[in-house]
Amino acid sequence: MTIAAPRWEMSNVYPSLESKEFKAAVAEYKKQVAALEKFYKNKLRKLGSKSREKEIAPVLGEAVDRINRIQTLSGTIVPFLYAHVSTDSRDKLAAKTLSEFEQASLPMDKLFTQFKAWLGEIAPKLDKVIQQNKTAKAHAFMLKEAAAQSKYLMSEAEEALAAELSLSGGNAFEKLQGTVTSQMTVEFELNGKTEKMPMPALINLRSHADESTRRRAYEAETKAWEEIKETLAACLNGVKGEVNTLNRKRGRKDAIHSSIEAARLDRKTLEAMLTAMKDSFPMFGRYFKAKAKKLGKEQLAWWDVFAPLGRTDKVYTFDEARDFILENFGQFSPDLRTFARRAFDHRWIDAEQREGKRGGGFCMDIQAVKESRILSNFDGSLDQVSTLAHELGHAFHNECAHQAGKTPLQQLTPMTLAETASTMCETIVTEAVLSATKDPKEELAVLEAQIQGAAQVVVDIYSRYLFEKEIFERREKSELSADDFCEIMERAQKATYGDGLDERYLQKFMWTWKPHYYSSGLSFYNYPYAFGLLFATGLYAIYQQRGAEFVRDYRNLLASTGEQTAAKLARKFGIDITTRKFWDDSLAIIGRRIDRFCEL
């Protein structure tokens, strides 16, 4: 809480929520949506499977152009609103304005659903139609994907009703979870001073050097979640119940079905990756046991999982973190360093910990200004430096798409590929430090941070996958209690961490504060992180072989993630993600780091 960190600058997007510029943008959005509605009624709906290709092509191209213009507006207005509500959940004007815009967005949600249904209707002619229009041809992947997915749509009336009800259902529960958790404060004694700490700051104490502080923070966190667990259980039941109902009505096999198709994967690829991850648990178990031994224990308690090792006296100021990141980004690519410097210099980052601000970190793309905004909760730790690098990777991904002239529809990237640049940027920073250090204690600290992150993304992510899978299955039969959620979470952690953790001290309340579980629009917001880690690890190994020549192809990959499947993009680098070998090879790289950690 004593680390000085910046707040982001949003005034170049719009001066304020009450400014004439913001109000004009909202008015223009509504005007364009109304015009699209008339266009659909007067032109697009008059064409169907019996119409000639040359009649359909120009109308399809115009529809895509109109949607892109609307997406540019909403892709600016929504991040601007979210920048306010995510950093101050008590901002009543922002909350009200966001709710109003969500209502105003319903017609567009319905129109986009109708557009997908229409694409499904003309699917037999779509290939020929696309070839006859420049705009349609540039958006071929998205159009064909939408046409294929249209078979999982309900009737037009049902989809419209679902969109309206979501604002009072899953979306409302998601907001409630965010509001409750962001406004929580806990009185905690730190360095001889008792103060009210927001939950993100309390959670960050899990990486404090002093064990008694970590344990007290764990106990304080557990007590705090205990007091509001029923509220959050109601939220989670509401979200998962809505998703189950809609998946069933849309003809989905299960929640994973819609998730893997949104991720542009198939079950074979997912199973190959998950099986490789599961088989790596004994390897990570060696790390957990080695870490416990270094801490003078037989097993790790939860409050030890994130304990720093090695030279831990380093606390970064925000300026030091910035310089550290810029230096190491520059070793990978001057373009990456120049881009990151622009993000720092133009205050794209809100890193200050404060009450009312959401925990964790994220990156938002702002379409109209072709910039990103990054949220983090910076506490001076190496872990938070890595978080900054991670989120800057997302921003660089956005930059590559903007520089390549990609439209909003061409930028619709699945989470699996969205984590590629972020994980790569983390790897760049830690690998550069490892190669430069000659101090064993410093090497141990960096290795620890690197492996700890990998353990979270492989071992803990798998536990979250198991948790969410069981929640969806059991929610089909009845609501679950808060204690049910806790029991399932603990069992999932035991299944993945094994004897690496002390079973008496797990984190049964992990489900309360992870916002990913509360998104009705994107289920299984977990395994894509594992995909991102292992895919980026494999790409980094290729970079080490090819050097600077790799960077050009890598930038092209990032610019194209909204226009191809993960498997096709991977094949451009000679990677086959449908078999276990690639995943095993990437995990083996982490295994060598664990070997070195155990040596130290």
PyMOL commands that set and color helices and strands:
alter all, ss='L'
color gray80, all
select helices_A, chain A and resi 20-42+44-46+53-85+92-121+123-130+134-138+140-152+156-166+170-183+199-207+211-249+255-262+267-279+281-294+302-304+318-332+334-345+382-403+409-411+415-418+420-436+440-475+482-500+510-513+515-518+527-546+548-559+566-571+580-599
alter helices_A, ss='H'
color red, helices_A
select strands_A, chain A and resi 185-190+193-198+349-350+362-366+371-375
alter strands_A, ss='S'
color yellow, strands_A
deselect
rebuild
show_as cartoon
